[in-house]
């Protein structure tokens, strides 16, 4: 295990997928931080336990738009990410489309803002793929 590896995991509801994912993370020695919908307005840095980030006073939680599972990876190398995703496939975790790596650019964002950005990027990629598919049929 690399020092300080952590996964912030958000799931809109409890699923068998969540239990399988947690099993994989435990086997890899990765710390898991379950994040609730009520914590949507907290900074990603706070949720990841970084120094200098504090709980937001009076932040309204409960962002209803967060409908997809979300993984935020902290302190993972490329090799460890590859290992995590391979183990997830092998364990039958299923696809989690909303994933991010904790960076200096997103550490100050709220979880909801990060979720919205990933959703926007995911939808743009899906639209791009649909256009590519249409172009290949002609």
ABEGO torsion letter per residue (X at the ends): XBBGBBBBBBBABBBAAAAAAAAAAAAAGBBBBBBBAAAAABBAAAAAGBBGBBBBBGBBBGBAABABBBBBBBGBBAAAAAAAAAAAAAAGAEBBABBBBBBAAAAABBAAAAAAAAAAAAAAAAAAAAAAAAAAAX
